[in-house]
Structure formats: structure tokens, C-alpha cells
Amino acid sequence: MSGSASLISIDAAEVIRGLPQAARMSEWGETDRDLGWMDLTIFSDHIDPGEYSRYAMYDSAGVVDAARRFMRCVDGPVGDWFLQRDSLTKLVAQARRPQENAVNDQSPRAQLVRTTVILSALNGRLADAAGLMGWYLQNGLFGRVDSYEQATAFDAALRERFPGYAQARTLMS
């Protein structure tokens, strides 16, 4: 038994679906789940599941123990992980944090940055959207799935889609 939890936004996926190809990241798929994927946590990051990041179950007692450990993780650290992402304010803060196992020590999770920018724009939080995107472009730490060119095309596409975002980006430049 192994586990993970993902944060996905179907609303962001709808916006991403309408983006030009040049504005898309290399790892975005075509399904709403892929397009709207924001962040992920693997249970083994929170508890020691044993060898190969899975709970080994050799007999019926092992199944019960594994299920208990799994649910303790859901009720504890994974629940806390979701609580750290349960508002746009918290998502903006999380988006600026370096991702675990980053290519370098500082690169944020590109998917989380981009989907948080979209969600902020969709919810009228234009200063948050513009500020986060400006920060992302300026810091230049795009990791493996994004690039300056793709992020710039993404910014341009959002400026066309959200006129208020375009004004906020201009004011912050």
C-alpha cells in the first residue's frame, strides 16, 4: 500500500486548455486532471513506510497495521498539507516556496505557480496573480518543465484573456 495526495483545479484546467501551445509547459497532458494539476505530496514524505516507499503486508495483521498507518497519515500530515493550501492567500505563499527535490535549491513548482496565477485571476485577485507571475518571470528559476519563453508566452496569453490582469502586470512592471 502506498499513497499520495494531489491538488487539482478543474477551473484552471479550462483556462489552460485555451492557451496557445507556446504557453504550455512541457509536462501538461490533455486531461482536466493533468492540465489542472497543481501540487502533490507522497505519503512516504511524511512517515516511514518501509522499503520502496510502500507498506509491506505479509499477512492479515500486516493489512490492518498498514491501513492504520495510512489513515494516520491522511488524518495527520496529509491533512495538514491540504490545510496549508486551503486558500488563495496560502497558495500564493506556497507557490513562492522552492519545491522539494528541485533542480536547484530555489526553483518553485512551476505547475503550482501557473495554476495559482490562473486561480487568482479567475477570482479577481489580480494583484496576487500579477505579483506572482512577475516574481516568477524575474527570478528565472523554471526547473525542468518550464522555460522563460514558455512562461513569457503564458503571461502574454493571460494578459489577453484577463484585461484586469494585463493592467495589474503593467502597473507592477
C-alpha beads as a LAMMPS data file, in Angstrom:
LAMMPS data file: protein, C-alpha beads

173 atoms
172 bonds

1 atom types
1 bond types

-500.0 500.0 xlo xhi
-500.0 500.0 ylo yhi
-500.0 500.0 zlo zhi

Masses

1 110.0

Atoms # bond

1 1 1 0.000 0.000 0.000
2 1 1 1.325 3.427 -0.905
3 1 1 -0.337 6.796 -1.074
4 1 1 -0.214 10.284 -2.456
5 1 1 -2.460 13.329 -2.468
6 1 1 -2.824 15.854 -5.270
7 1 1 -4.276 19.305 -5.531
8 1 1 -6.087 19.786 -8.865
9 1 1 -8.135 22.695 -10.239
10 1 1 -10.622 21.932 -12.992
11 1 1 -11.248 25.698 -13.383
12 1 1 -7.548 26.267 -14.087
13 1 1 -7.577 23.310 -16.490
14 1 1 -10.286 25.012 -18.542
15 1 1 -8.145 28.155 -18.903
16 1 1 -5.039 26.113 -19.709
17 1 1 -6.951 24.192 -22.387
18 1 1 -7.443 27.512 -24.224
19 1 1 -3.787 28.549 -24.109
20 1 1 -1.650 28.521 -27.239
21 1 1 0.829 25.648 -27.406
22 1 1 3.775 28.024 -26.915
23 1 1 2.385 28.996 -23.486
24 1 1 2.105 25.428 -22.224
25 1 1 4.613 23.625 -20.067
26 1 1 6.238 20.504 -21.434
27 1 1 4.594 18.132 -18.928
28 1 1 0.973 19.229 -19.298
29 1 1 -1.166 16.454 -20.692
30 1 1 -4.618 16.761 -22.209
31 1 1 -6.989 15.587 -19.457
32 1 1 -8.501 18.031 -16.963
33 1 1 -6.624 16.194 -14.221
34 1 1 -3.287 16.704 -15.986
35 1 1 -3.956 20.287 -17.033
36 1 1 -5.230 21.393 -13.634
37 1 1 -2.627 19.566 -11.561
38 1 1 -1.090 21.939 -9.017
39 1 1 0.789 20.124 -6.291
40 1 1 1.473 16.652 -4.902
41 1 1 2.575 15.061 -1.684
42 1 1 3.680 11.466 -1.302
43 1 1 2.844 9.804 1.983
44 1 1 6.382 8.493 2.347
45 1 1 7.499 12.147 2.636
46 1 1 5.607 12.277 5.947
47 1 1 6.051 8.838 7.504
48 1 1 8.433 5.937 7.095
49 1 1 6.505 3.396 5.038
50 1 1 9.358 0.958 4.760
51 1 1 11.298 -0.314 1.807
52 1 1 10.399 1.043 -1.665
53 1 1 8.047 3.702 -0.192
54 1 1 5.314 1.130 0.320
55 1 1 3.813 -0.690 3.286
56 1 1 4.681 -4.348 3.090
57 1 1 1.784 -6.620 4.055
58 1 1 2.794 -10.216 4.593
59 1 1 -0.304 -11.425 6.417
60 1 1 -3.728 -10.195 7.561
61 1 1 -2.201 -8.450 10.592
62 1 1 0.028 -6.520 8.206
63 1 1 -3.005 -5.302 6.271
64 1 1 -4.590 -3.912 9.432
65 1 1 -1.343 -2.236 10.517
66 1 1 -0.756 -0.752 7.064
67 1 1 -4.319 0.596 6.924
68 1 1 -3.900 2.207 10.363
69 1 1 -0.598 3.831 9.367
70 1 1 -2.106 5.006 6.084
71 1 1 -5.103 6.612 7.825
72 1 1 -2.875 8.239 10.473
73 1 1 -1.009 9.873 7.600
74 1 1 -4.282 11.043 5.990
75 1 1 -5.582 12.389 9.307
76 1 1 -2.268 13.981 10.274
77 1 1 0.460 15.231 7.945
78 1 1 -1.504 14.935 4.694
79 1 1 -4.452 16.762 6.243
80 1 1 -2.018 19.448 7.406
81 1 1 -0.565 19.592 3.876
82 1 1 -4.041 20.373 2.497
83 1 1 -4.645 22.968 5.251
84 1 1 -1.501 24.782 4.099
85 1 1 -3.155 25.128 0.651
86 1 1 -6.816 25.810 1.508
87 1 1 -6.992 29.445 0.358
88 1 1 -5.606 31.575 -2.440
89 1 1 -3.509 33.508 0.061
90 1 1 -1.881 30.272 1.210
91 1 1 -1.474 29.019 -2.376
92 1 1 0.328 32.221 -3.381
93 1 1 2.704 31.753 -0.439
94 1 1 3.228 28.051 -1.245
95 1 1 3.846 28.844 -4.928
96 1 1 6.824 31.015 -3.982
97 1 1 8.477 28.247 -1.970
98 1 1 11.202 26.076 -3.503
99 1 1 9.919 22.643 -4.414
100 1 1 11.289 19.553 -2.775
101 1 1 13.942 17.807 -4.866
102 1 1 14.282 20.866 -7.106
103 1 1 16.837 21.024 -9.899
104 1 1 18.400 23.773 -7.850
105 1 1 17.719 24.879 -4.288
106 1 1 15.352 27.690 -5.204
107 1 1 13.107 26.710 -8.117
108 1 1 9.409 26.716 -7.279
109 1 1 6.920 24.127 -8.550
110 1 1 6.035 25.587 -11.962
111 1 1 2.601 23.950 -12.076
112 1 1 1.680 25.453 -8.709
113 1 1 2.869 28.910 -9.751
114 1 1 0.955 28.869 -13.024
115 1 1 -2.299 27.411 -11.714
116 1 1 -2.240 29.771 -8.725
117 1 1 -1.816 32.721 -11.105
118 1 1 -4.829 31.478 -13.070
119 1 1 -6.961 30.868 -9.977
120 1 1 -6.070 34.306 -8.630
121 1 1 -7.107 35.932 -11.929
122 1 1 -10.331 33.887 -12.078
123 1 1 -11.203 35.042 -8.562
124 1 1 -10.485 38.723 -9.188
125 1 1 -7.276 38.698 -7.157
126 1 1 -5.433 40.453 -9.954
127 1 1 -2.659 41.948 -7.813
128 1 1 -1.854 38.464 -6.456
129 1 1 -1.870 36.986 -9.973
130 1 1 0.279 39.772 -11.426
131 1 1 2.669 39.851 -8.476
132 1 1 3.237 36.092 -8.505
133 1 1 3.769 35.986 -12.264
134 1 1 6.119 38.973 -12.169
135 1 1 8.111 37.317 -9.389
136 1 1 8.249 34.043 -11.330
137 1 1 9.496 35.659 -14.530
138 1 1 12.005 37.807 -12.688
139 1 1 13.525 35.030 -10.574
140 1 1 14.167 32.882 -13.673
141 1 1 14.168 29.525 -11.877
142 1 1 11.941 27.459 -14.148
143 1 1 13.147 23.922 -13.491
144 1 1 12.731 21.092 -15.986
145 1 1 9.116 21.601 -17.088
146 1 1 9.062 25.305 -17.858
147 1 1 11.226 27.897 -19.589
148 1 1 11.443 31.660 -19.823
149 1 1 9.959 31.530 -23.323
150 1 1 7.009 29.363 -22.266
151 1 1 6.378 31.419 -19.129
152 1 1 6.508 34.661 -21.136
153 1 1 4.025 33.242 -23.663
154 1 1 1.819 32.147 -20.733
155 1 1 1.954 35.682 -19.296
156 1 1 1.040 37.169 -22.695
157 1 1 -1.875 34.744 -23.111
158 1 1 -3.214 35.630 -19.654
159 1 1 -2.923 39.341 -20.483
160 1 1 -5.207 38.729 -23.474
161 1 1 -7.646 36.539 -21.510
162 1 1 -7.854 38.797 -18.415
163 1 1 -7.704 42.560 -19.173
164 1 1 -7.526 43.363 -15.427
165 1 1 -4.526 41.068 -15.126
166 1 1 -2.865 42.917 -18.011
167 1 1 -3.422 46.244 -16.212
168 1 1 -2.073 44.862 -12.935
169 1 1 1.029 43.449 -14.672
170 1 1 1.635 46.825 -16.351
171 1 1 1.283 48.672 -13.034
172 1 1 3.701 46.288 -11.311
173 1 1 6.335 46.481 -14.050

Bonds

1 1 1 2
2 1 2 3
3 1 3 4
4 1 4 5
5 1 5 6
6 1 6 7
7 1 7 8
8 1 8 9
9 1 9 10
10 1 10 11
11 1 11 12
12 1 12 13
13 1 13 14
14 1 14 15
15 1 15 16
16 1 16 17
17 1 17 18
18 1 18 19
19 1 19 20
20 1 20 21
21 1 21 22
22 1 22 23
23 1 23 24
24 1 24 25
25 1 25 26
26 1 26 27
27 1 27 28
28 1 28 29
29 1 29 30
30 1 30 31
31 1 31 32
32 1 32 33
33 1 33 34
34 1 34 35
35 1 35 36
36 1 36 37
37 1 37 38
38 1 38 39
39 1 39 40
40 1 40 41
41 1 41 42
42 1 42 43
43 1 43 44
44 1 44 45
45 1 45 46
46 1 46 47
47 1 47 48
48 1 48 49
49 1 49 50
50 1 50 51
51 1 51 52
52 1 52 53
53 1 53 54
54 1 54 55
55 1 55 56
56 1 56 57
57 1 57 58
58 1 58 59
59 1 59 60
60 1 60 61
61 1 61 62
62 1 62 63
63 1 63 64
64 1 64 65
65 1 65 66
66 1 66 67
67 1 67 68
68 1 68 69
69 1 69 70
70 1 70 71
71 1 71 72
72 1 72 73
73 1 73 74
74 1 74 75
75 1 75 76
76 1 76 77
77 1 77 78
78 1 78 79
79 1 79 80
80 1 80 81
81 1 81 82
82 1 82 83
83 1 83 84
84 1 84 85
85 1 85 86
86 1 86 87
87 1 87 88
88 1 88 89
89 1 89 90
90 1 90 91
91 1 91 92
92 1 92 93
93 1 93 94
94 1 94 95
95 1 95 96
96 1 96 97
97 1 97 98
98 1 98 99
99 1 99 100
100 1 100 101
101 1 101 102
102 1 102 103
103 1 103 104
104 1 104 105
105 1 105 106
106 1 106 107
107 1 107 108
108 1 108 109
109 1 109 110
110 1 110 111
111 1 111 112
112 1 112 113
113 1 113 114
114 1 114 115
115 1 115 116
116 1 116 117
117 1 117 118
118 1 118 119
119 1 119 120
120 1 120 121
121 1 121 122
122 1 122 123
123 1 123 124
124 1 124 125
125 1 125 126
126 1 126 127
127 1 127 128
128 1 128 129
129 1 129 130
130 1 130 131
131 1 131 132
132 1 132 133
133 1 133 134
134 1 134 135
135 1 135 136
136 1 136 137
137 1 137 138
138 1 138 139
139 1 139 140
140 1 140 141
141 1 141 142
142 1 142 143
143 1 143 144
144 1 144 145
145 1 145 146
146 1 146 147
147 1 147 148
148 1 148 149
149 1 149 150
150 1 150 151
151 1 151 152
152 1 152 153
153 1 153 154
154 1 154 155
155 1 155 156
156 1 156 157
157 1 157 158
158 1 158 159
159 1 159 160
160 1 160 161
161 1 161 162
162 1 162 163
163 1 163 164
164 1 164 165
165 1 165 166
166 1 166 167
167 1 167 168
168 1 168 169
169 1 169 170
170 1 170 171
171 1 171 172
172 1 172 173
